[in-house]
Structure formats: C-alpha cells, structure tokens
Amino acid sequence: MKKIIKYNAVLAATVLATMLVTASREKSHSISRNKKVVMDYMDGFNAGDHQRILACLTDDVIWEMPGVYLHSGKAAFDKEIENDAFEGRPIIQVTRLVEESDVVVAEGTVQGKRKGGDLFNAVFCDVFHMHNGRIKKLTSYLMFAGQ
C-alpha cells in the first residue's frame, strides 16, 4: 500500500510539473507582437540602449507627457531618453500590460536619481499607440511617491 501511495505521489508531481512547463511555454508564445515591442522598449530603457529604444519607434513618433512636454520625431525622443534633470539609468518594472487593437497600456514603477543625488520612486501608466509593430505615439502619465 505504501508503494502505491508513493507511486501516486510521484506520478501526481510529474503530471503537475509537466502541466506547469506546458502552461509556461504556452504563455510565452502567446504574447503579441505589440506587447513584445513594448517590453523591448522597456528593456532598452533599463539597459540605457538608445538604439534598442529607437528601433521600437516609427520615424514620426510622438511622445507626450500631458502638461509637461510634447516631442515629435525620433531625434526629439532620443534627447528625452536621458533627461538632463536625472542621472544614470532608471529601473523600470512593468506590473501590468494590457492590449486592445493597436493600443498597449503598461503600468509599473520606476526608480531613479535626480541630478544632485536625490533618489525618486514613481509609478507610471504609459499608453502606446502602435502602427505596423512600432510605437507611433506614447502618452506617459507619471506620479512621484509622496506628491
């Protein structure tokens, strides 16, 4: 009887492990092209890789932070990647990614360092309008902790 119970436990563990691996593979294959581009864009920011970020954009990209700035084109976007008010690279973590049609919404946290050494923590919501697998417009909403 003990051998049967032990065998069933091993079998159940094997089946569960197989199911988890299969679900993980299915999940990784089910991410859309637009979400992959947005994640590559975020990874580019974390790596400080301008070319990786710019490769995700259309030539006529628009980046807006309502009430703060409106940039048009890759050159203007590139200048904002490393804003003069901040030092080093931000640490961006995406907590939610939602897609409908050609719009991807990313929520998350960002940590960084202001010029002069003050650290900051913020939350963001970025709305990406996609066109042919590239970011055509980005609207960024940002809130700093404690404000």
N, C-alpha and C positions, 0 to 999 in steps of 0.2 A: 504494500500500500504506500509506503514512504517513497519508493522508487517512482510510482505513478504520479504522486503529488509533485515530486521533484521534477520529473519529466514535463508535467503540465506547466509548471512554473517557468522552466527554461523555454518551452515552446511559446508560452504567452509573452515572455520577454523578447524572444526573437521576432515574433509577429509584430509586437509593438514597435520595436526598433526599425523593422522594415517599413512599417506604416509611416513612422516619423521621417525617415530618409526619403521616402516617396513623396510625402507632403512637402518637404523642404525643396525637393527638386522641382515639383510642380509649381510651387510658389515662385521660385527663382526664374522659371521660364515664363511665368505669366505676367511679368512686369512689362508694361507697354513701352514702346519706343520713346514716347514723350517723357514718361517718368525716368527712363534711363538717362535721357539728355539732362533733365533737371538734376538728377543725382550726380552726373558727371560734372555739371556746372558747380554744384556744392563742393564736390571733392576737389575741383580746381581751386576754389577759394581756400579750402583748408591747406592745400599744398602751396599756395602762392604762385600758381602756374597760370600766368596771363594767357598764354596760347591755348591752353586747355579750356579756359573760360570762354575766350573769344571764338573758339571753334564751335561753341554751342549756340552762337548768336547769328541772326540774319544781319546783313550789312546795314540795313536801315533800322536796327533795333532801337527801341525807346525804353529808357529806364526812368521811372518816376517814383519819387517818394513824396506823396501829396503834401504841399505846404513847405517842402524843403528843397527839392530840385526836380528838374526835368532834363534828362540828357538824351540826345538823339545821335545815333550812329555809333559804330564800333570805337572810333577814336575817343569820343567823349566818355563812352562806357569804360574804356581802358584806363583813362585818367582817374575815374572814380573807384576803380578796384582797390587802389591803395590811397585812400583819402588822406590828405595832409593832416587831418585832426587826430589820426591814430598812428600807432606804431606796430610793427610786426604783422603777423597774420592772425586773423580771427579764428576762433574754434567754433565751428558751426555743427550743430547736431539737429538733424531733421527728426521730428517726432511724429509727424503725420504728412502723408502725401495722398491727395485726392485728385482724381481726374474726371472730367466730363468733356466730351468732344475734344476740342483743341485747347482746353484750359486745364492747367495743373496748378493746384494750390498746395504750397508747402508751409507747414508750421514748424517752429523749432526754437532753439535757443542759440544765442551767440555770445561768446565771451571774447574780450579783447582788452587792449591797453590804449588809453588816450595818450597823446603827446604830453610829456611831463610825468608819466608814470602811473596815473590813476587807472585802476582796473575797472572794467564795467561788465555787467551781466545784463542781457536783454532778451526779450522774446520777439519773434518776428512772425509775420504772415506774408508770404510772397505769392503773388498771383502771376503766373506765367501764361502768356498767350503764345501758342505755338503755331508755326507755319512750316510745313514740309520737314518736320523733325528738327526744327531750330527754334530758339526763343526769339519771338518778334517783338514782344512787349513784356516788360516786367514792372509790376507795381508792388512796391515794398512798403509794408507797414511795420514800424519798429517801436517798441516801448522799452525804455530802460528801467531796470528794477529800482524801486524807490521813487519813481516820478509819476 
